[in-house]
Amino acid sequence: MEKHIEILKERFLNDSLMALATIDEKGVPWVRTIDAIFYQDSFYTITYDLSNKMEHIRKNPMVGISGEWFSGHAKAESLGYIRLEENEEIANRLRRAFASWYDNGHTNEDDTNTIILRMKIIDGIIMSEGVKYEF
């Protein structure tokens, strides 16, 4: 396994605050903080399909992400409703990672617009123990 993947898995396996940047239809950048986890080659979060961020992503799936000495680019895509059978594994990982706040009223799994957003890493830079890893 490549060193940067090891670091990403170690650092972002659990609930992590990340900055997510999108571009709107006028070319204006938007940045917001999200909770996400890293699994395999992607970051995942739960979001609302009717949000501005998803509107931006549908028009331009290239996003910027950063958090804890990492920054990079990813291709974002909706995996659809959180309760879809094909989302069961990653949905369970997200529920466990976000357990401390998941049921506080912010997430409504009964709403079919509650979706899983995947952000597949394209490139990035991560710092660890004084070493810069570019990939």
C-alpha positions as CSV (number, residue, x, y, z in Angstrom):
1,M,0.0,0.0,0.0
2,E,1.3,3.5,-0.8
3,K,2.3,5.6,2.1
4,H,-0.2,8.4,1.5
5,I,-3.1,5.9,1.5
6,E,-1.9,4.5,4.8
7,I,-1.7,8.0,6.3
8,L,-5.2,8.9,4.9
9,K,-6.7,5.8,6.4
10,E,-5.0,6.3,9.8
11,R,-5.9,10.0,10.0
12,F,-9.4,10.1,8.5
13,L,-10.9,6.7,9.4
14,N,-13.2,8.2,12.0
15,D,-15.4,11.4,11.9
16,S,-13.2,14.1,10.5
17,L,-13.9,17.8,9.9
18,M,-13.0,18.6,6.3
19,A,-13.3,21.6,4.1
20,L,-15.2,20.9,0.8
21,A,-15.0,23.4,-2.0
22,T,-17.3,23.6,-5.0
23,I,-17.9,26.1,-7.8
24,D,-21.3,27.5,-8.6
25,E,-22.7,28.1,-12.1
26,K,-21.2,31.6,-12.1
27,G,-17.7,30.3,-11.3
28,V,-17.9,31.5,-7.6
29,P,-16.2,29.2,-5.2
30,W,-18.1,28.0,-2.1
31,V,-16.3,26.3,0.9
32,R,-18.1,24.6,3.7
33,T,-17.0,22.3,6.6
34,I,-18.3,18.7,6.5
35,D,-18.0,15.6,8.6
36,A,-16.4,12.8,6.5
37,I,-14.5,9.5,6.7
38,F,-11.8,8.0,4.4
39,Y,-12.4,4.5,3.2
40,Q,-10.4,2.7,0.5
41,D,-9.8,5.5,-2.1
42,S,-12.5,8.1,-1.2
43,F,-14.0,10.4,1.4
44,Y,-17.6,9.8,2.3
45,T,-20.2,12.0,4.0
46,I,-24.0,12.1,4.4
47,T,-25.7,15.1,2.9
48,Y,-29.0,16.4,1.5
49,D,-29.6,16.0,-2.2
50,L,-31.4,19.3,-2.5
51,S,-28.5,21.4,-1.0
52,N,-26.5,24.0,-2.8
53,K,-23.4,21.8,-2.6
54,M,-25.2,19.0,-4.5
55,E,-26.5,21.5,-7.1
56,H,-22.9,22.6,-7.6
57,I,-21.6,19.1,-7.8
58,R,-24.2,18.0,-10.4
59,K,-23.0,20.9,-12.6
60,N,-19.3,20.3,-11.8
61,P,-18.2,17.2,-9.9
62,M,-14.7,18.3,-9.4
63,V,-14.2,19.5,-5.8
64,G,-11.4,20.6,-3.5
65,I,-11.1,19.0,-0.1
66,S,-8.8,19.6,2.8
67,G,-8.3,18.7,6.5
68,E,-5.6,18.0,9.0
69,W,-2.5,18.6,6.9
70,F,-4.1,17.3,3.7
71,S,-5.4,19.0,0.6
72,G,-6.5,17.6,-2.7
73,H,-9.0,17.3,-5.5
74,A,-11.7,14.7,-5.9
75,K,-14.5,13.7,-8.2
76,A,-17.7,13.9,-6.2
77,E,-20.8,11.8,-6.9
78,S,-24.0,11.0,-5.2
79,L,-24.4,7.3,-4.3
80,G,-28.1,8.0,-3.7
81,Y,-30.4,7.4,-0.8
82,I,-28.7,6.2,2.3
83,R,-31.0,3.3,2.8
84,L,-30.4,1.8,-0.7
85,E,-29.3,-1.8,-0.4
86,E,-26.1,-1.1,-2.3
87,N,-25.2,1.6,0.3
88,E,-25.6,-0.6,3.3
89,E,-21.8,-1.2,4.0
90,I,-20.7,2.4,3.7
91,A,-23.9,3.7,5.4
92,N,-23.1,1.5,8.4
93,R,-19.6,2.8,8.5
94,L,-20.8,6.4,8.4
95,R,-23.4,5.8,11.2
96,R,-20.7,4.3,13.4
97,A,-18.2,7.1,12.7
98,F,-20.9,9.8,13.3
99,A,-22.6,8.1,16.2
100,S,-21.9,11.0,18.7
101,W,-24.2,13.3,16.7
102,Y,-26.0,11.2,14.1
103,D,-29.4,11.1,15.9
104,N,-29.5,14.7,17.1
105,G,-32.1,15.7,14.5
106,H,-29.6,16.7,11.8
107,T,-29.9,13.5,9.8
108,N,-33.3,12.2,8.6
109,E,-33.0,8.8,7.0
110,D,-36.8,8.7,6.4
111,D,-36.2,11.5,3.8
112,T,-35.2,10.0,0.4
113,N,-33.1,13.1,-0.2
114,T,-30.7,12.0,2.6
115,I,-27.8,10.7,0.5
116,I,-24.3,9.4,0.6
117,L,-21.7,11.6,-1.1
118,R,-18.5,10.0,-2.3
119,M,-15.5,12.1,-3.1
120,K,-12.9,9.9,-5.0
121,I,-9.4,11.3,-4.6
122,I,-7.7,12.4,-7.8
123,D,-4.6,14.0,-6.4
124,G,-3.4,15.6,-3.2
125,I,-0.7,16.5,-0.8
126,I,-0.4,15.2,2.7
127,M,2.1,16.0,5.4
128,S,3.2,13.5,8.0
129,E,6.1,13.6,10.4
130,G,7.8,16.4,8.5
131,V,7.5,14.6,5.1
132,K,5.4,15.9,2.2
133,Y,3.7,13.2,0.1
134,E,2.4,14.3,-3.3
135,F,0.2,11.9,-5.2
